[in-house]
Amino acid sequence: MLSTIGAWSEIIWLLTSKDRVKQVHEYHRAINTNAMRKEGWFDFMKTPRTIEDIMNHFGYTDYPYLTKFLEAFIKDEILIRENGTYRTNGTIGEIPVNPPDVFNKGIVQVHADALDAVPNRLRGIYTTFSDDMNTFNWDDTLQLQMYEKIRKGAFRYSGALKRSGKFLDIGCGNGVETAAIWGYYYKKGAFESDAPVKIYALEYDENLLQIAKEEFVISTSRVTGIDRKIIEDLEEHHPIFVQGSADNLPFEDEFFDMVFTSQVIHWCDAKKATHDIMRVLKSSGLFFGTEAFCPILDPHIELFILLNEGAYGAIKREDFFQWAKEAGASEAKSATPAGIFKVVKS
């Protein structure tokens, strides 16, 4: 009970404004609606059209992705479905795009780029997770306060700071997350104990991984307030940065005592990733983190995630727990709308 209360106390600020969830939804809805308005959807669908009509007219090849788009617009009453056809619900004009108050310039630019990527994605052409410019934008995005809040909630819920051993941070991005985690353990005296924590940080994107490696000391000092000289002197306890994917981990079986992921699993083959994480976890090991499970994950955000090749999209909580138990979990539970979870291997 206390761990659940602790998790809630960290994320409650995200929910203090009843309008915040609405802001996020309306922001993503505006981006997707404007993209498809520019594509010519709403002029074409003034007359009822079947999915086949839409695919043939625009040259689309990805039926499942198109279906998700149509379902999202039906839910928002932008489109109406009747007798197997889709039509526009009145005149659809350009919608103002108003970023939520918790977003920064980096994430706004990443989402703006998505507006141009959507039509190509419907034609089977995936976007890249980060090119030179998007690396800069993702670097900015991953420093959002909301990531820090849900990360702290996950640590409080799981009791991870009471454990020791080898720790894997999956999807470390630009290293800000890893720097914060390293700071948590430093302040608990974990690097001075007889059983110190050794952190490994895994990132698929090589550009972001480079930033994480090269700027670890600077990032850690900035994020934690720890003097740079102290961090430099503890070089033997610095994280080991590794390039790789969550669904194909480059580690041997039962290598880690703890594995952490935060809003990562939906970016890859979710079932395979869950099984592989459990594979590299020791007996009685802890797998914990956050995941915006379906239906909490906004359908318009899922459409953004699915721009990237290999992404799974929204995950059902019951499916995730079932995958974990198939791979040897004895305990799997979660708390809060942020999907803070804890899995223990038997």
C-alpha positions as CSV (number, residue, x, y, z in Angstrom):
1,M,0.0,0.0,0.0
2,L,2.8,2.5,0.9
3,S,4.6,1.8,-2.4
4,T,1.4,2.5,-4.3
5,I,0.8,5.8,-2.4
6,G,4.4,6.7,-3.2
7,A,3.9,6.1,-6.9
8,W,0.8,8.2,-6.9
9,S,2.5,11.1,-5.0
10,E,5.0,11.4,-7.8
11,I,2.6,11.6,-10.7
12,I,-0.3,13.4,-9.1
13,W,0.9,16.7,-10.5
14,L,0.1,15.4,-14.0
15,L,-3.5,15.0,-13.0
16,T,-4.0,18.1,-10.9
17,S,-5.4,19.9,-14.0
18,K,-8.5,18.2,-15.4
19,D,-7.6,19.9,-18.7
20,R,-4.1,18.4,-19.0
21,V,-5.2,15.0,-20.5
22,K,-7.7,16.9,-22.7
23,Q,-4.8,19.2,-23.8
24,V,-2.7,16.3,-24.9
25,H,-5.5,14.6,-26.8
26,E,-6.6,17.8,-28.6
27,Y,-3.0,18.6,-29.5
28,H,-2.4,15.2,-31.2
29,R,-5.8,15.2,-32.7
30,A,-5.1,18.6,-34.3
31,I,-1.8,17.4,-35.8
32,N,-3.4,14.3,-37.3
33,T,-6.5,16.1,-38.5
34,N,-4.5,18.8,-40.2
35,A,-2.2,16.2,-41.8
36,M,-5.2,14.4,-43.4
37,R,-6.9,17.6,-44.4
38,K,-3.8,18.6,-46.3
39,E,-3.8,15.1,-47.8
40,G,-7.4,15.8,-49.1
41,W,-9.3,13.3,-47.0
42,F,-12.2,15.5,-46.0
43,D,-12.9,16.7,-49.5
44,F,-12.8,13.1,-50.9
45,M,-15.0,11.8,-48.1
46,K,-17.8,14.4,-48.5
47,T,-19.2,11.4,-50.5
48,P,-19.3,8.1,-48.5
49,R,-16.3,6.0,-49.3
50,T,-15.2,2.4,-48.5
51,I,-11.8,1.6,-47.1
52,E,-10.9,0.2,-50.6
53,D,-12.0,3.5,-52.2
54,I,-9.7,5.4,-49.8
55,M,-6.7,3.1,-50.4
56,N,-7.1,3.1,-54.2
57,H,-7.6,6.9,-54.4
58,F,-4.6,7.9,-52.3
59,G,-2.4,4.9,-53.1
60,Y,-2.3,3.6,-49.6
61,T,-0.8,0.1,-48.8
62,D,-1.1,-0.3,-45.0
63,Y,-4.6,-1.4,-44.3
64,P,-4.2,-1.9,-40.5
65,Y,-2.7,1.6,-40.0
66,L,-5.4,3.2,-42.1
67,T,-8.0,1.4,-40.1
68,K,-6.6,2.8,-36.9
69,F,-6.7,6.3,-38.4
70,L,-10.3,5.9,-39.4
71,E,-11.3,4.6,-35.9
72,A,-9.6,7.5,-34.2
73,F,-11.5,10.0,-36.3
74,I,-14.8,8.2,-35.8
75,K,-14.2,8.3,-32.1
76,D,-13.7,12.1,-32.3
77,E,-16.7,12.5,-34.6
78,I,-14.6,13.9,-37.4
79,L,-15.8,11.0,-39.6
80,I,-19.0,9.1,-39.6
81,R,-19.2,5.4,-40.4
82,E,-22.4,4.0,-41.9
83,N,-23.1,0.9,-44.0
84,G,-19.4,0.1,-44.4
85,T,-18.5,3.5,-45.6
86,Y,-16.9,6.6,-44.2
87,R,-17.9,10.2,-44.7
88,T,-16.9,13.6,-43.3
89,N,-19.0,15.0,-40.5
90,G,-19.5,18.5,-41.9
91,T,-16.8,20.9,-42.9
92,I,-13.4,20.2,-41.4
93,G,-11.2,23.3,-41.3
94,E,-7.6,23.8,-40.1
95,I,-7.5,23.1,-36.4
96,P,-5.2,25.3,-34.2
97,V,-2.3,23.3,-32.7
98,N,-1.9,24.3,-29.1
99,P,0.9,22.3,-27.3
100,P,0.1,21.1,-23.7
101,D,1.8,23.1,-21.0
102,V,4.0,20.1,-20.1
103,F,5.6,20.0,-23.5
104,N,8.8,21.7,-24.6
105,K,10.1,22.9,-28.0
106,G,11.8,19.6,-28.8
107,I,8.7,17.4,-28.6
108,V,6.6,20.0,-30.4
109,Q,9.1,19.9,-33.4
110,V,9.1,16.1,-33.3
111,H,5.4,16.0,-33.5
112,A,5.3,18.7,-36.2
113,D,7.6,16.5,-38.4
114,A,5.1,13.7,-37.9
115,L,2.5,15.7,-39.8
116,D,4.5,15.3,-43.0
117,A,5.4,11.7,-42.3
118,V,1.8,10.4,-41.9
119,P,0.8,10.1,-45.6
120,N,4.0,8.3,-46.5
121,R,3.5,5.9,-43.6
122,L,0.0,5.0,-45.0
123,R,1.9,4.2,-48.2
124,G,4.2,1.8,-46.4
125,I,7.2,4.2,-46.0
126,Y,8.3,4.4,-42.4
127,T,9.9,7.5,-40.8
128,T,13.3,7.3,-39.1
129,F,13.4,7.7,-35.3
130,S,16.1,10.3,-35.4
131,D,18.1,12.0,-38.2
132,D,20.5,14.8,-37.4
133,M,17.8,17.4,-36.6
134,N,15.5,15.0,-34.8
135,T,18.4,13.8,-32.6
136,F,18.6,17.4,-31.3
137,N,14.8,17.5,-30.8
138,W,14.7,14.2,-29.0
139,D,17.6,15.3,-26.9
140,D,15.4,18.2,-25.8
141,T,12.3,16.1,-25.5
142,L,13.8,13.5,-23.1
143,Q,14.5,16.1,-20.5
144,L,10.8,16.8,-19.9
145,Q,9.8,16.9,-16.2
146,M,7.0,14.4,-16.8
147,Y,9.5,11.7,-17.5
148,E,11.3,12.4,-14.2
149,K,8.1,12.2,-12.3
150,I,6.9,8.9,-13.7
151,R,10.5,7.5,-13.3
152,K,10.5,8.4,-9.6
153,G,7.1,6.9,-9.2
154,A,8.3,3.6,-10.7
155,F,11.3,3.5,-8.3
156,R,9.1,4.2,-5.3
157,Y,6.6,1.6,-6.3
158,S,9.1,-1.2,-7.1
159,G,11.5,-0.7,-4.1
160,A,14.4,-0.9,-6.6
161,L,16.6,1.4,-4.5
162,K,16.7,-1.3,-1.7
163,R,18.3,-3.7,-4.1
164,S,21.8,-4.1,-5.5
165,G,23.6,-5.8,-8.4
166,K,23.6,-5.3,-12.1
167,F,21.0,-2.8,-13.3
168,L,19.9,-2.4,-17.0
169,D,18.3,0.8,-18.2
170,I,16.6,0.0,-21.5
171,G,16.0,2.9,-23.9
172,C,18.4,5.3,-22.2
173,G,18.0,7.9,-25.0
174,N,20.3,10.8,-24.5
175,G,21.4,9.6,-21.1
176,V,19.4,12.0,-18.9
177,E,17.4,9.0,-17.5
178,T,20.5,7.0,-16.8
179,A,22.1,10.1,-15.2
180,A,19.1,10.5,-12.9
181,I,19.1,6.8,-12.0
182,W,22.9,6.9,-11.3
183,G,22.2,9.8,-9.0
184,Y,19.5,7.9,-7.1
185,Y,21.9,5.1,-6.3
186,Y,24.8,7.5,-5.5
187,K,22.7,9.3,-2.9
188,K,21.8,5.9,-1.4
189,G,25.5,5.1,-1.0
190,A,25.3,2.2,-3.5
191,F,28.8,2.8,-4.9
192,E,30.4,2.6,-1.5
193,S,28.7,-0.6,-0.3
194,D,30.1,-4.2,-0.3
195,A,27.5,-5.0,-3.0
196,P,27.5,-2.0,-5.3
197,V,25.1,-1.4,-8.2
198,K,26.5,-1.6,-11.7
199,I,24.4,0.2,-14.3
200,Y,24.2,-0.7,-17.9
201,A,22.4,1.6,-20.4
202,L,21.0,0.3,-23.6
203,E,19.9,2.5,-26.6
204,Y,18.9,1.5,-30.1
205,D,19.6,4.9,-31.7
206,E,23.3,5.4,-32.2
207,N,23.1,9.2,-32.3
208,L,21.3,9.4,-28.9
209,L,23.7,6.8,-27.5
210,Q,26.7,8.9,-28.5
211,I,25.2,11.8,-26.6
212,A,24.6,9.6,-23.5
213,K,28.2,8.4,-23.4
214,E,30.0,11.6,-24.1
215,E,27.9,13.8,-21.8
216,F,27.3,11.4,-18.9
217,V,29.3,13.5,-16.4
218,I,27.8,16.8,-17.5
219,S,24.3,15.4,-17.6
220,T,24.6,13.7,-14.2
221,S,25.9,16.9,-12.5
222,R,23.1,19.0,-14.1
223,V,20.3,16.5,-13.3
224,T,21.4,15.5,-9.8
225,G,23.3,18.6,-8.5
226,I,26.3,16.4,-7.7
227,D,29.7,18.1,-8.2
228,R,31.4,17.0,-11.5
229,K,34.7,16.2,-9.7
230,I,32.9,13.7,-7.5
231,I,31.3,12.0,-10.5
232,E,34.6,11.9,-12.4
233,D,36.4,10.3,-9.5
234,L,33.8,7.5,-9.5
235,E,34.6,6.5,-13.0
236,E,34.8,2.8,-12.2
237,H,31.1,3.1,-11.3
238,H,30.0,4.9,-14.4
239,P,27.4,3.2,-16.5
240,I,28.4,0.9,-19.4
241,F,26.6,2.2,-22.6
242,V,25.5,-0.5,-25.1
243,Q,23.8,-0.2,-28.5
244,G,20.9,-2.6,-28.9
245,S,17.2,-3.3,-29.0
246,A,14.8,-4.3,-26.2
247,D,13.5,-7.2,-28.3
248,N,17.0,-8.5,-29.0
249,L,19.1,-7.9,-26.0
250,P,22.9,-8.4,-26.4
251,F,23.3,-10.0,-23.0
252,E,23.5,-13.6,-21.7
253,D,20.8,-15.3,-19.8
254,E,20.2,-14.3,-16.1
255,F,22.8,-11.5,-16.3
256,F,20.8,-8.7,-14.5
257,D,19.4,-8.3,-11.0
258,M,17.1,-5.4,-12.2
259,V,15.8,-4.2,-15.5
260,F,14.0,-0.8,-16.0
261,T,12.0,0.5,-19.0
262,S,10.0,3.7,-19.2
263,Q,7.6,4.1,-22.1
264,V,9.8,2.0,-24.3
265,I,8.2,-1.4,-24.9
266,H,5.6,0.0,-27.4
267,W,8.4,1.2,-29.7
268,C,9.4,-2.4,-30.5
269,D,8.1,-6.0,-30.7
270,A,6.4,-5.8,-27.3
271,K,5.9,-9.6,-26.7
272,K,9.4,-10.5,-27.8
273,A,10.9,-7.7,-25.7
274,T,9.1,-8.8,-22.6
275,H,10.3,-12.4,-23.0
276,D,13.9,-11.3,-23.7
277,I,13.9,-9.0,-20.7
278,M,12.8,-11.9,-18.5
279,R,15.5,-14.1,-20.1
280,V,18.3,-11.7,-19.0
281,L,16.9,-11.3,-15.5
282,K,18.2,-13.5,-12.7
283,S,15.9,-15.6,-10.5
284,S,14.1,-13.3,-8.0
285,G,15.2,-10.4,-10.2
286,L,13.1,-7.2,-10.7
287,F,11.7,-5.9,-13.9
288,F,9.9,-2.6,-13.4
289,G,9.1,0.7,-15.0
290,T,6.2,2.5,-16.8
291,E,4.1,1.8,-19.8
292,A,0.9,3.7,-20.9
293,F,-1.3,0.6,-21.3
294,C,-4.3,0.4,-23.6
295,P,-6.8,2.2,-23.3
296,I,-4.8,4.9,-21.4
297,L,-2.6,5.5,-24.4
298,D,-4.3,8.1,-26.5
299,P,-5.2,6.7,-30.0
300,H,-3.7,9.7,-31.7
301,I,-0.4,9.2,-29.8
302,E,-0.4,5.5,-30.9
303,L,-0.7,6.7,-34.5
304,F,2.5,8.8,-33.9
305,I,4.3,5.8,-32.4
306,L,3.4,3.6,-35.3
307,L,5.1,5.9,-37.7
308,N,8.3,4.0,-36.8
309,E,9.0,0.6,-38.2
310,G,8.8,-2.3,-35.7
311,A,6.7,-0.4,-33.2
312,Y,4.0,-2.4,-31.5
313,G,1.7,0.4,-30.4
314,A,-0.8,0.3,-27.5
315,I,-0.3,-2.7,-25.2
316,K,-3.0,-4.3,-23.2
317,R,-2.0,-4.6,-19.5
318,E,-3.3,-8.2,-19.4
319,D,-1.3,-9.2,-22.4
320,F,1.9,-7.7,-20.9
321,F,1.4,-9.6,-17.6
322,Q,0.6,-12.8,-19.5
323,W,3.8,-12.5,-21.6
324,A,5.8,-11.9,-18.4
325,K,4.3,-14.9,-16.6
326,E,4.9,-17.1,-19.7
327,A,8.6,-16.1,-19.3
328,G,8.8,-16.9,-15.6
329,A,7.3,-14.1,-13.6
330,S,5.9,-15.0,-10.2
331,E,4.5,-11.6,-9.6
332,A,3.2,-8.9,-12.0
333,K,1.2,-5.8,-10.9
334,S,0.8,-2.1,-11.7
335,A,-0.5,1.2,-10.3
336,T,-1.5,4.7,-11.5
337,P,-2.7,5.8,-15.0
338,A,1.0,6.1,-16.0
339,G,1.2,2.3,-16.0
340,I,3.8,2.0,-13.3
341,F,4.5,-1.7,-13.1
342,K,6.5,-4.2,-11.1
343,V,7.4,-7.8,-12.3
344,V,9.4,-10.3,-10.2
345,K,10.9,-13.4,-11.7
346,S,10.3,-16.6,-9.9
